[in-house]
Amino acid sequence: MTSRPSLSQEVALITGASRGIGRAIATSLANSGRFIYINYQSSEKAAMTTLEAVKKVGSDGALLGFDVTDQQAAESAIAGVMKDKGRIDILVNNAGISDDMLMVWMKSENWHRVIDTNLTGFYNVTKPVVKIMLSKRHGRIINITSASGQMGQAGQVNYSASKAGLIGATMALSREIAKRNITVNAVAPGFIETDMTKSLPKDQIARTVPAGRLGKPEEVAAAVTFLCSPEAGYITGQVLGINGGIC
Ligand SMILES: NC(=O)c1ccc[n+]([C@@H]2O[C@H](COP(=O)([O-])OP(=O)(O)OC[C@H]3O[C@@H](n4cnc5c(N)ncnc54)[C@H](OP(=O)(O)O)[C@@H]3O)[C@@H](O)[C@H]2O)c1
């Protein structure tokens, strides 16, 4: 095994960490003392609340606002992290959107907005981070995909395609960089209670889930934190479903 820094020396970058699952991941990773970069697109106030949560568990962090669809903005934000901290040990590609409608109604802009954020956003952020991790010979990359990317969901052709693409990218990238002690895994939540699902009929959905309920952001975060741990060093290229049994 190659050496890795103590957890309290690690630096984590979480995209879309102002709310929902991203905020829970930020807080969970901060529990072991890691420094957390909290990315967001526009919700600065919500991102500040995440930072407060990180500090409350005894760690520290910083806001890092940029749009993951903007390649230059992502690269310059990551260059700023390297100037300040000199390392990125963990990257969680969590930023994501949905724009649901049946394929027959889907306009080109509905397709591209979702693919650009969920899939090209992964490319824009991961490419510069992989370069850093390769030079350090150590790293953990977790991509937040979805059960929709594993089984397909009617009304979500764009979203399902973006999340299935992320699974393919996870598997391919894991093979490219495993020898450098960098693991790449995907976590695939089912229905989780966040802003993204707030307009859905919860009782109706719960009846379709074997566990009989929606999941909590903290339940996704626990899986991510495990995959980032030293004990998970031999797990790479995998997709872990957190879905109450729906697939
Ligand atoms: N909730 C579910 O049931 C569920 C199920 C499966 C998978 N997922 C996936 O889990 C991830 C988090 O979902 P969530 O439910 O926590 O969503 P959410 O509550 O809607 O939060 C989305 C986060 O992504 C950020 N974001 C969106 N577009 C961005 C962009 N272009 N650049 C940077 N940040 C951007 C948002 O930032 P702002 O606050 O600044 O807008 C926010 O922090 C997503 O990838 C989603 O697809 C969710």
PDBQT file of the ligand as one rigid body, heavy atoms in Angstrom, charges set to zero:
ROOT
HETATM    1  N1  LIG A 301     -32.415  13.718  -4.599  1.00  0.00    +0.000 N 
HETATM    2  C1  LIG A 301     -32.498  12.549  -5.221  1.00  0.00    +0.000 C 
HETATM    3  O1  LIG A 301     -33.486  11.805  -5.090  1.00  0.00    +0.000 OA
HETATM    4  C2  LIG A 301     -31.357  12.079  -6.077  1.00  0.00    +0.000 A 
HETATM    5  C3  LIG A 301     -31.413  10.761  -6.582  1.00  0.00    +0.000 A 
HETATM    6  C4  LIG A 301     -30.386  10.289  -7.366  1.00  0.00    +0.000 A 
HETATM    7  C5  LIG A 301     -29.315  11.102  -7.655  1.00  0.00    +0.000 A 
HETATM    8  N2  LIG A 301     -29.268  12.374  -7.181  1.00  0.00    +0.000 N 
HETATM    9  C6  LIG A 301     -28.118  13.185  -7.549  1.00  0.00    +0.000 C 
HETATM   10  O2  LIG A 301     -27.490  13.674  -6.382  1.00  0.00    +0.000 OA
HETATM   11  C7  LIG A 301     -26.878  14.931  -6.653  1.00  0.00    +0.000 C 
HETATM   12  C8  LIG A 301     -27.357  15.952  -5.630  1.00  0.00    +0.000 C 
HETATM   13  O3  LIG A 301     -28.765  16.035  -5.728  1.00  0.00    +0.000 OA
HETATM   14  P1  LIG A 301     -29.678  16.793  -4.655  1.00  0.00    +0.000 P 
HETATM   15  O4  LIG A 301     -30.939  16.056  -4.597  1.00  0.00    +0.000 OA
HETATM   16  O5  LIG A 301     -28.902  17.073  -3.426  1.00  0.00    +0.000 OA
HETATM   17  O6  LIG A 301     -29.949  18.143  -5.489  1.00  0.00    +0.000 OA
HETATM   18  P2  LIG A 301     -30.279  19.631  -5.006  1.00  0.00    +0.000 P 
HETATM   19  O7  LIG A 301     -30.765  19.653  -3.597  1.00  0.00    +0.000 OA
HETATM   20  O8  LIG A 301     -31.141  20.188  -6.077  1.00  0.00    +0.000 OA
HETATM   21  O9  LIG A 301     -28.835  20.346  -5.038  1.00  0.00    +0.000 OA
HETATM   22  C9  LIG A 301     -28.150  20.450  -6.252  1.00  0.00    +0.000 C 
HETATM   23  C10 LIG A 301     -26.780  21.027  -5.995  1.00  0.00    +0.000 C 
HETATM   24  O10 LIG A 301     -26.078  21.084  -7.253  1.00  0.00    +0.000 OA
HETATM   25  C11 LIG A 301     -25.613  22.427  -7.445  1.00  0.00    +0.000 C 
HETATM   26  N3  LIG A 301     -25.538  22.726  -8.863  1.00  0.00    +0.000 N 
HETATM   27  C12 LIG A 301     -26.500  22.605  -9.804  1.00  0.00    +0.000 A 
HETATM   28  N4  LIG A 301     -26.044  23.001 -11.006  1.00  0.00    +0.000 NA
HETATM   29  C13 LIG A 301     -24.757  23.394 -10.806  1.00  0.00    +0.000 A 
HETATM   30  C14 LIG A 301     -23.751  23.919 -11.652  1.00  0.00    +0.000 A 
HETATM   31  N5  LIG A 301     -23.950  24.109 -12.962  1.00  0.00    +0.000 N 
HETATM   32  N6  LIG A 301     -22.541  24.211 -11.108  1.00  0.00    +0.000 NA
HETATM   33  C15 LIG A 301     -22.302  24.028  -9.795  1.00  0.00    +0.000 A 
HETATM   34  N7  LIG A 301     -23.218  23.530  -8.945  1.00  0.00    +0.000 NA
HETATM   35  C16 LIG A 301     -24.427  23.217  -9.455  1.00  0.00    +0.000 A 
HETATM   36  C17 LIG A 301     -26.601  23.299  -6.708  1.00  0.00    +0.000 C 
HETATM   37  O11 LIG A 301     -25.993  24.569  -6.442  1.00  0.00    +0.000 OA
HETATM   38  P3  LIG A 301     -26.915  25.877  -6.132  1.00  0.00    +0.000 P 
HETATM   39  O12 LIG A 301     -27.498  25.640  -4.763  1.00  0.00    +0.000 OA
HETATM   40  O13 LIG A 301     -25.974  27.031  -6.159  1.00  0.00    +0.000 OA
HETATM   41  O14 LIG A 301     -27.959  25.896  -7.196  1.00  0.00    +0.000 OA
HETATM   42  C18 LIG A 301     -26.829  22.454  -5.452  1.00  0.00    +0.000 C 
HETATM   43  O15 LIG A 301     -25.754  22.616  -4.545  1.00  0.00    +0.000 OA
HETATM   44  C19 LIG A 301     -27.251  15.273  -8.092  1.00  0.00    +0.000 C 
HETATM   45  O16 LIG A 301     -26.206  14.906  -8.955  1.00  0.00    +0.000 OA
HETATM   46  C20 LIG A 301     -28.471  14.413  -8.351  1.00  0.00    +0.000 C 
HETATM   47  O17 LIG A 301     -28.628  14.129  -9.709  1.00  0.00    +0.000 OA
HETATM   48  C21 LIG A 301     -30.274  12.885  -6.399  1.00  0.00    +0.000 A 
ENDROOT
TORSDOF 0
